[in-house]
Amino acid sequence: MTHDPDQTLRQLLADVRTGARSIDDAVAALRSPLAAAGSLGFATVDHDRARRCGFPEVVFCQGKRPDDAAAIAVEILTRADRVLLTRATPEHAAAVRQRLPQAVWHERARCLTVMPEAVASIGRIAIVSAGTADLPVAEEAAVTARIAGNHVETFPDVGVAGLHRLLARIEAIRAANAIVAVAGMEGALPSVLAGLVDRPVIAVPTSVGYGASFGGLSALLTMINSCASGVAVVNIDNGFGAGYLASQINRRTASPPSQL
């Protein structure tokens, strides 16, 4: 039998009205994990995620049926003002937009977003990518950070193969509270960046590269073995994880963005 949160809430309010439960007891019950869950039969939505972690539950679409992903997004929005869906295909996009016409399809990032018209944009996060082929992962990081309420600036195609491109933008990059560095091939960009800035660098290896890159494993090992300090590494192609972590860092130190 599935949990019906509406029926649970009605019973709780009825108990308070009749005196069977105190107000304090009811508040404690509302904060319980069970009360914060939304059951769809095939999925249990965590409605308490935003209170605990600062952002609502995110829908990872890969492996999910398009209609299931859409239903989860609709359920999240019953108690949240925004929702992010990652690793979405055009089929996922079509199903979600049928249920949520206001959803925006970020094709390159493979993400869908529904968010209020006015979202606070605080602090500054820099998303730095080595090459154009790394843009899907970099854009996923950027979409994630933006929907979480951060001011995001992107610096594409500034890999170490042409170091002058990176050095020409380094002062603007240094202005960020957190830096996401996305690179495939040998994955050297985060190490170089970390040697030039006094901000945390979140390294994202991508699966871009020829055969010996082993689908991003070469870049991952380079980043893990970085000799530069201040580098944290997420999984291969995990732009979402990098954007989320950058948001957590930025929100702890954020101030309104200044003009460059």
TAPE-V923584 format. One line per field, one symbol per residue. ss: DSSP state (a for helix, b for strand, c for the rest). phi: phi as a letter, one per 20 degrees, with the letter a starting at -180 (. if undefined). A space follows every 50 residues. Layout:
# TAPE-V923584
ss=???
phi=???
This chain:
# TAPE-V923584
ss=ccccaaaaaaaaaaaaaaccccaaaaaaaaccccccbbbccccbbbccaa aaacccccbbcccccaaaaaaaaaaaccccccbbbbcccaaaaaaaaaac cccbbbccccbbbbcccccccbbbbbbbbccaaaaaaaaaaaaaaaaccb bbbbbccccaaaaaaaaccaaaaacccbbbbbbcccccaaaaaacccccb bbbbbcccccaaaaaaaaaaaaaaccccccbbbbccccaaaaaaaaaaaa aaaccccccc
phi=.efdfffffffffffffenfceffffffffefgffeddednebdeefeff ffdnbfgdeefgnefgfffffffffgffccebbcddleegffgfffffec gffdeeffflccccbffdcgcdlbcdddcfcffefgfffffffffffend fccdcelcfffcffffffdfffffffebcdddbdlemeggffffedcddf ddecfdefqfgfflmofffgfgffegeeenddcdfgmefgffffffffff ffcfbgfeff
